[in-house]
């Protein structure tokens, strides 16, 4: 491991690892349809977390993968990694939230933009020389789209295992959290929760993740990533632009959001109010609003 940093190899190991376990889980009866998705009347992922703690602990490396190379294509750049350089990595511990120490919780808090929130699972990964830690998000849905984590809690490049279940089967998709974000931000009740979709992640994988000639190829577009990160980092501006588009529409859409008419009514009241302001008063109002935003 001379040309790249060891942490780069960690990322590439996880790329191959999650692809591998996704295929394992989807290629056989994974037992997930027997998992309880409720715990004492509360919708929790308690049993799901325990399932994946055991599964990952029992499938903790990529030593049996048939893939020989990983090719990373980011915009115009391309990098090819020999899988033999990744085989020393192994997941040595899988911890549930209640098993985390105070020190581990502090380390997790450093990577978040808000107060501490428990990860679904916490992975300890060793390459034989150094030890690393990664949080893992578990998401499950009966249909497709669900509200994701709040904007303060989202780590765009955190790994996620997304489960879509029905009475007959359970399907799995894995990848970076950012690749499950649908670019929809429902009107917030408290903290905004960008929408995520199982199909969104599946579609991203189908388009950007391929295997041929024993080579796993991952393509990534930094522009698309930047747009989604903007949604997370400046969600107020994202919502403001969405509301402006509602004002500009010349007809109502079917199944509109409940608050669209409230936005239209506000726009009418604001236009009526601003009609009576002269240029200086309008400039003062604009400056005041900008000052209050900051």
N, C-alpha and C positions, 0 to 999 in steps of 0.2 A: 504494500500500500504506500507507494511513494509519490505518484503523480497527483493524487487527490487526497483531501483531508479525510481522516477516519470518519468524521460525522457525515461526510458525503456518502461514504460506503454504507453507513447506517441507513441513510435514506433509501439507497438503492436496494439494500437487503429487505427493507420493509415493503418496497414496491413489489419485489418478487414474492415476498412472503404472503402478502394479502391477496395477490393474484392466485397464488397456489392454494390457499385455504378456501378461497371463494369457489374454485373449481372442485375441490374436494367435497365441499358442502353441497354443491349443486349437482354433483354427479352420482349421488347415492341418497338413500333415505337417511337424512341427517338427524331425525328424531326431534326436530324443532317443533313439528306440529303437535307434539305431546306436551310441550312446555306450557305452563300456566302463565297467562299474561295479566293476571290479577292477583292481588295479595290482600286479603281481608277487606274487600270492597274498594280498595284503592287501586288505581291503574298504575302499577309500578313495573319496572323491568327487573325485579329482584331475581326471579328464576332465570331470566335471560342472561343476566350477569353471571350467575353461578354456572350456567351451561357453558358460556364462552370462557370462563376462567378455567374450567376443566378441559375444554376442547383445545385451547391455545397451549395450556400446560402440556398436553399430550402430543401436540403438533407444533413444536417450538423451534423448528429450523427448516432449512430448505435443502437439506442434504440429499433428499430423494427426488428432487425436481429433475425433469428431463430437459429443462431449459439450460442452454449453455452460455448464452449471451443476453445482456440487457442493453437495449439501444435507447438512449434518451434524446428526443428531438425537441428543443425549445426554440421556437421561432426559426431562425436560420442556422442555429448551432446544433451540432450533433456529437454525441458522446457514446462510445461503446465500451461496456464493462464486461469482463469475463466473470461468469458466475462463480468460478473457483475462488475469486477474491472475496466472495461474500459468505462462503460456507463456514467460516469461523464464527459468524454471529449466531447467537442462540438466545431465545427468550428464557431467562432463568427464573423469573418470578412473575406471577399475574396476581395483582392485589385488588380486592374489592374495596369500595370506599371506606367501609368500617375498619379495614385492616391497615389504613394509612397512618403513619406516624405524624407527629406535629411538624417535624423537619420536612417530610415529604409534602405536606400540605402547604408549607411556606414556599417550597420550590414551585409548586403548581400555581400559587397566587402570583408569583413574579411574572408568569407568562400570560396572565389575564389582565383585562382592563378594569375589572370591578372587584368586588369582594370575593373571597374564596368560594368556589363551587366545586362540589365533589365530581371527579370524572367517573364515568361508568366503570372503566377498568384502568389500572395503572400497570404498565409493563416495565420490567427491569430487563435490560438487554446487555449481554456481554459479548465481546469479541475475543475473550481470553486474556486481554491485557487491560482494557478499560470497561467501565460499566456506564450505561446510559439509561435514561428513563423517558418513556413516551406515554401520554394519556391517550385513551381510546374511547370513542363515542359509539354507543349502540343506539340505533333508531329502528322502530318497527311501525308498520302501518298495515291496515286492512285493505286500503285502496291504493293511493299513490302519494298525494301531497299532504303534508302536515306542517304545522308551525314548527320551526326549528328553535334553537336556543336563542336567548336574547342577544342583541347586538354586542352588549358588553362582555358576554361570555364566549362568543364564537372565536375559535382559533381557526382561520381559513385553511391552514395546512395540517390540521389535526386529522388523524386517520379515523374513518368511520366504517362500521359494518352496518349496512342497511338491510333490514329484513322486511319482505313483503309476504304476508300470510293470508291464506283463506282456508276453507274447510277441507280442501283436498291437498294442498301443497304449501311449502314455504320456500321462497326464492331468496337468494343472497346476492348482494352486490357490495363491493368494497372500493374504497378510494379516499381521496382527500375530501374533507367536508365541503370545501368551496365548490367542488364539482357536483354537489347535490343541490346547491342553491339555485332556485328557479328564477331569480331576478324579480320576484314579487315580494312586496313588503306590505302585508295587511295593515290596516289602520290600527295603531297601537292602543290597547287599553291602559297599559302601564309602560312596560319596557318593550320596544318593538322586537318582533320575532320573525326574521326573514324566513319565508317559506322554503321548504326543501322538498324534493320529490325523489322517490325511488326510481321512477322512469328517467328522471333527469340524470341521475348517476349512471344508470344502465346505458342511456344514449351516449353519454360522454365516453364511457368505457368502450362501447361498440365503435365509436368514431375514432378514438384516440389511442386505443390499446389493441395491438394485434400481435399474433404469434405466427411466425413462418421460419422455416429452416432452423428450428431450435432457438430462435431469437425472439424475445419479448420486446416489442417496440412501444414506447410511450411518447406521444406527441403532446405538446403543451403550447398554448397561445397566451403570451404574457398580457396582451391587450384585453382579452376576455377576463383573465384573472384580475387585472387592474380595475375593470368595470365593476366586478363583483365585490372587490375589496372596498371600492368607493361606496357601494351600497352599505357596507358595514361601518365604515369610518365616518361617512357624512350622510347618514340616513335621513336627516331632516331635509337636506337639499334634494335627496331622491324623492321623498314624499311630496315636497313642494312642486317639483317638476311634474309628478304624476297628477297632482291636483290641478295644475295649470292646464294639462291636457284635457281634464274633465271640463274645465271652463270653456275650452276652445271647441269642444265637440258640438256639432249642430243638431245632433239627435241622440236620444237615449239608447243605450245598449240593452240587450236582453239580460236579465238577471244582474242588474247593477248592484254595486255595494250600497248598503243602507245609507251611508253618509254622503253619497254623491249629491243629493238634493240639498243637504245642509251646506256643502261647499258652494253650490250654485247660489243659494240664498245669501250666504256671506258675501260672495262676489258682487251680487246686485247691491247689497247694502253698502259695500265699500265703494263701488262706482258712484252711487248716489251721494255718498259722503264726500268723495274726492272731487266731484263736479263743482262743488261750492268753494273749493280751495283755489287760491291764486298760485302762481308759479313758486313764489317764495315759500308759501305754506306747504306746498307739495314737497319742495326740496327739504324743508325742515322735518317733515314727517318721514321722508325717506331716510334722512340722516339719523333721526331718532331710532327708527326701526333697526337700521344697521348697527347702531351703537348697542342696542339692547340684545341683538343676536350675539354680538361678540362677548 
